[in-house]
Amino acid sequence: MTPSPSDDLAVDARGLLKRFGGFTALNGLDLQIPKGAFYAYLGPNGAGKSTSIALLTGVYGPDAGTIRMLGVDAVKKPMEVKRRVGVVPEELSLFERLTGRQYLTFCARMYGLDGDEAAARATELLELTELTYKAGSLVSEYSKGMRRRLAIAAALIHAPELVLLDEPFEGIDVLAAGVIRELLRELSRRGVTLLLTTHVLEIADRLATHAGIIQAGRMLDQGPVSSLLQRYDCSSLEAVFEKLIAVPSSRNARLSFYGEAPAPVVPLREPA
């Protein structure tokens, strides 16, 4: 049998339409992610990135369109897909009255792992996310960066083939970001398919093998990063982003109520 194009895709979503009342969040979106890719999913606020992930994970059903994930129809067989996918949502909802270790063990048991395997994986993930020293503390005592790392560990506890991460670098310090970045690199080396939404385009440039840029619920362009850079004659994804999406300029911004601006004591750097 001649393989269809979707056989090599971890995510193959076509013609996705999603409306909330009179608002169209996704408008014929196509999203294709090859197996083993590190896919940076980029777009301005309100473009439809989080809605896309909600459809991929079964939080909402599409009003139109098809979704295949890891070769499975995600609308008809959602539980089969969920067993093979890890998700880190932007808005975390963790069990505050469990310790970090208890939370990971609970997640592992929910995926059917036995007690010994659950404990072993929890220990390994606590080490990889540098949370061992907080393993016995309640999640309610964790900082935002710790919570984010714990959520990623929970998403990996069942060894998923595909991991969806919605803004994992949002609002965390540089140390936590470094831990997450190295963990994502390790997953990529292991052949895990990753979908990452982020507004930090420098991170996308450093990590992604593939990218898609979305605006107003439509995919503007997607493909291997090298192809996108060549297609738009750019040296970075940030430059591609700015070519595809009108970025407001603030170079001539003025605050009239401050009066005339005095000469700065320290010379200001001009934007590149």
Secondary structure as a PSIPRED ss2 file (coil, helix, strand):
# PSIPRED VFORMAT (PSIPRED V4.0)

   1 M C   1.000  0.000  0.000
   2 T C   1.000  0.000  0.000
   3 P C   1.000  0.000  0.000
   4 S C   1.000  0.000  0.000
   5 P H   0.000  1.000  0.000
   6 S H   0.000  1.000  0.000
   7 D H   0.000  1.000  0.000
   8 D H   0.000  1.000  0.000
   9 L E   0.000  0.000  1.000
  10 A E   0.000  0.000  1.000
  11 V E   0.000  0.000  1.000
  12 D E   0.000  0.000  1.000
  13 A E   0.000  0.000  1.000
  14 R E   0.000  0.000  1.000
  15 G E   0.000  0.000  1.000
  16 L E   0.000  0.000  1.000
  17 L E   0.000  0.000  1.000
  18 K E   0.000  0.000  1.000
  19 R E   0.000  0.000  1.000
  20 F E   0.000  0.000  1.000
  21 G C   1.000  0.000  0.000
  22 G C   1.000  0.000  0.000
  23 F E   0.000  0.000  1.000
  24 T E   0.000  0.000  1.000
  25 A E   0.000  0.000  1.000
  26 L E   0.000  0.000  1.000
  27 N E   0.000  0.000  1.000
  28 G E   0.000  0.000  1.000
  29 L E   0.000  0.000  1.000
  30 D E   0.000  0.000  1.000
  31 L E   0.000  0.000  1.000
  32 Q E   0.000  0.000  1.000
  33 I E   0.000  0.000  1.000
  34 P E   0.000  0.000  1.000
  35 K C   1.000  0.000  0.000
  36 G C   1.000  0.000  0.000
  37 A C   1.000  0.000  0.000
  38 F E   0.000  0.000  1.000
  39 Y E   0.000  0.000  1.000
  40 A E   0.000  0.000  1.000
  41 Y E   0.000  0.000  1.000
  42 L E   0.000  0.000  1.000
  43 G C   1.000  0.000  0.000
  44 P C   1.000  0.000  0.000
  45 N C   1.000  0.000  0.000
  46 G C   1.000  0.000  0.000
  47 A C   1.000  0.000  0.000
  48 G C   1.000  0.000  0.000
  49 K H   0.000  1.000  0.000
  50 S H   0.000  1.000  0.000
  51 T H   0.000  1.000  0.000
  52 S H   0.000  1.000  0.000
  53 I H   0.000  1.000  0.000
  54 A H   0.000  1.000  0.000
  55 L H   0.000  1.000  0.000
  56 L H   0.000  1.000  0.000
  57 T C   1.000  0.000  0.000
  58 G C   1.000  0.000  0.000
  59 V C   1.000  0.000  0.000
  60 Y C   1.000  0.000  0.000
  61 G C   1.000  0.000  0.000
  62 P C   1.000  0.000  0.000
  63 D C   1.000  0.000  0.000
  64 A E   0.000  0.000  1.000
  65 G E   0.000  0.000  1.000
  66 T E   0.000  0.000  1.000
  67 I E   0.000  0.000  1.000
  68 R E   0.000  0.000  1.000
  69 M E   0.000  0.000  1.000
  70 L C   1.000  0.000  0.000
  71 G C   1.000  0.000  0.000
  72 V E   0.000  0.000  1.000
  73 D E   0.000  0.000  1.000
  74 A C   1.000  0.000  0.000
  75 V C   1.000  0.000  0.000
  76 K C   1.000  0.000  0.000
  77 K C   1.000  0.000  0.000
  78 P H   0.000  1.000  0.000
  79 M H   0.000  1.000  0.000
  80 E H   0.000  1.000  0.000
  81 V H   0.000  1.000  0.000
  82 K H   0.000  1.000  0.000
  83 R C   1.000  0.000  0.000
  84 R C   1.000  0.000  0.000
  85 V E   0.000  0.000  1.000
  86 G E   0.000  0.000  1.000
  87 V E   0.000  0.000  1.000
  88 V E   0.000  0.000  1.000
  89 P C   1.000  0.000  0.000
  90 E C   1.000  0.000  0.000
  91 E C   1.000  0.000  0.000
  92 L C   1.000  0.000  0.000
  93 S C   1.000  0.000  0.000
  94 L C   1.000  0.000  0.000
  95 F C   1.000  0.000  0.000
  96 E C   1.000  0.000  0.000
  97 R C   1.000  0.000  0.000
  98 L C   1.000  0.000  0.000
  99 T E   0.000  0.000  1.000
 100 G H   0.000  1.000  0.000
 101 R H   0.000  1.000  0.000
 102 Q H   0.000  1.000  0.000
 103 Y H   0.000  1.000  0.000
 104 L H   0.000  1.000  0.000
 105 T H   0.000  1.000  0.000
 106 F H   0.000  1.000  0.000
 107 C H   0.000  1.000  0.000
 108 A H   0.000  1.000  0.000
 109 R H   0.000  1.000  0.000
 110 M H   0.000  1.000  0.000
 111 Y C   1.000  0.000  0.000
 112 G C   1.000  0.000  0.000
 113 L C   1.000  0.000  0.000
 114 D C   1.000  0.000  0.000
 115 G H   0.000  1.000  0.000
 116 D H   0.000  1.000  0.000
 117 E H   0.000  1.000  0.000
 118 A H   0.000  1.000  0.000
 119 A H   0.000  1.000  0.000
 120 A H   0.000  1.000  0.000
 121 R H   0.000  1.000  0.000
 122 A H   0.000  1.000  0.000
 123 T H   0.000  1.000  0.000
 124 E H   0.000  1.000  0.000
 125 L H   0.000  1.000  0.000
 126 L H   0.000  1.000  0.000
 127 E H   0.000  1.000  0.000
 128 L H   0.000  1.000  0.000
 129 T C   1.000  0.000  0.000
 130 E C   1.000  0.000  0.000
 131 L C   1.000  0.000  0.000
 132 T H   0.000  1.000  0.000
 133 Y H   0.000  1.000  0.000
 134 K H   0.000  1.000  0.000
 135 A C   1.000  0.000  0.000
 136 G C   1.000  0.000  0.000
 137 S C   1.000  0.000  0.000
 138 L E   0.000  0.000  1.000
 139 V H   0.000  1.000  0.000
 140 S H   0.000  1.000  0.000
 141 E H   0.000  1.000  0.000
 142 Y C   1.000  0.000  0.000
 143 S C   1.000  0.000  0.000
 144 K H   0.000  1.000  0.000
 145 G H   0.000  1.000  0.000
 146 M H   0.000  1.000  0.000
 147 R H   0.000  1.000  0.000
 148 R H   0.000  1.000  0.000
 149 R H   0.000  1.000  0.000
 150 L H   0.000  1.000  0.000
 151 A H   0.000  1.000  0.000
 152 I H   0.000  1.000  0.000
 153 A H   0.000  1.000  0.000
 154 A H   0.000  1.000  0.000
 155 A H   0.000  1.000  0.000
 156 L H   0.000  1.000  0.000
 157 I C   1.000  0.000  0.000
 158 H C   1.000  0.000  0.000
 159 A C   1.000  0.000  0.000
 160 P C   1.000  0.000  0.000
 161 E C   1.000  0.000  0.000
 162 L E   0.000  0.000  1.000
 163 V E   0.000  0.000  1.000
 164 L E   0.000  0.000  1.000
 165 L E   0.000  0.000  1.000
 166 D E   0.000  0.000  1.000
 167 E C   1.000  0.000  0.000
 168 P C   1.000  0.000  0.000
 169 F C   1.000  0.000  0.000
 170 E C   1.000  0.000  0.000
 171 G C   1.000  0.000  0.000
 172 I C   1.000  0.000  0.000
 173 D C   1.000  0.000  0.000
 174 V H   0.000  1.000  0.000
 175 L H   0.000  1.000  0.000
 176 A H   0.000  1.000  0.000
 177 A H   0.000  1.000  0.000
 178 G H   0.000  1.000  0.000
 179 V H   0.000  1.000  0.000
 180 I H   0.000  1.000  0.000
 181 R H   0.000  1.000  0.000
 182 E H   0.000  1.000  0.000
 183 L H   0.000  1.000  0.000
 184 L H   0.000  1.000  0.000
 185 R H   0.000  1.000  0.000
 186 E H   0.000  1.000  0.000
 187 L H   0.000  1.000  0.000
 188 S H   0.000  1.000  0.000
 189 R H   0.000  1.000  0.000
 190 R C   1.000  0.000  0.000
 191 G C   1.000  0.000  0.000
 192 V C   1.000  0.000  0.000
 193 T E   0.000  0.000  1.000
 194 L E   0.000  0.000  1.000
 195 L E   0.000  0.000  1.000
 196 L E   0.000  0.000  1.000
 197 T E   0.000  0.000  1.000
 198 T C   1.000  0.000  0.000
 199 H C   1.000  0.000  0.000
 200 V C   1.000  0.000  0.000
 201 L H   0.000  1.000  0.000
 202 E H   0.000  1.000  0.000
 203 I H   0.000  1.000  0.000
 204 A H   0.000  1.000  0.000
 205 D H   0.000  1.000  0.000
 206 R H   0.000  1.000  0.000
 207 L H   0.000  1.000  0.000
 208 A C   1.000  0.000  0.000
 209 T C   1.000  0.000  0.000
 210 H E   0.000  0.000  1.000
 211 A E   0.000  0.000  1.000
 212 G E   0.000  0.000  1.000
 213 I E   0.000  0.000  1.000
 214 I E   0.000  0.000  1.000
 215 Q E   0.000  0.000  1.000
 216 A C   1.000  0.000  0.000
 217 G C   1.000  0.000  0.000
 218 R E   0.000  0.000  1.000
 219 M E   0.000  0.000  1.000
 220 L E   0.000  0.000  1.000
 221 D E   0.000  0.000  1.000
 222 Q E   0.000  0.000  1.000
 223 G E   0.000  0.000  1.000
 224 P E   0.000  0.000  1.000
 225 V H   0.000  1.000  0.000
 226 S H   0.000  1.000  0.000
 227 S H   0.000  1.000  0.000
 228 L H   0.000  1.000  0.000
 229 L H   0.000  1.000  0.000
 230 Q H   0.000  1.000  0.000
 231 R H   0.000  1.000  0.000
 232 Y C   1.000  0.000  0.000
 233 D C   1.000  0.000  0.000
 234 C C   1.000  0.000  0.000
 235 S C   1.000  0.000  0.000
 236 S C   1.000  0.000  0.000
 237 L H   0.000  1.000  0.000
 238 E H   0.000  1.000  0.000
 239 A H   0.000  1.000  0.000
 240 V H   0.000  1.000  0.000
 241 F H   0.000  1.000  0.000
 242 E H   0.000  1.000  0.000
 243 K H   0.000  1.000  0.000
 244 L H   0.000  1.000  0.000
 245 I C   1.000  0.000  0.000
 246 A C   1.000  0.000  0.000
 247 V C   1.000  0.000  0.000
 248 P C   1.000  0.000  0.000
 249 S C   1.000  0.000  0.000
 250 S C   1.000  0.000  0.000
 251 R C   1.000  0.000  0.000
 252 N C   1.000  0.000  0.000
 253 A C   1.000  0.000  0.000
 254 R C   1.000  0.000  0.000
 255 L C   1.000  0.000  0.000
 256 S H   0.000  1.000  0.000
 257 F H   0.000  1.000  0.000
 258 Y H   0.000  1.000  0.000
 259 G C   1.000  0.000  0.000
 260 E C   1.000  0.000  0.000
 261 A C   1.000  0.000  0.000
 262 P C   1.000  0.000  0.000
 263 A C   1.000  0.000  0.000
 264 P C   1.000  0.000  0.000
 265 V C   1.000  0.000  0.000
 266 V C   1.000  0.000  0.000
 267 P C   1.000  0.000  0.000
 268 L C   1.000  0.000  0.000
 269 R C   1.000  0.000  0.000
 270 E C   1.000  0.000  0.000
 271 P C   1.000  0.000  0.000
 272 A C   1.000  0.000  0.000
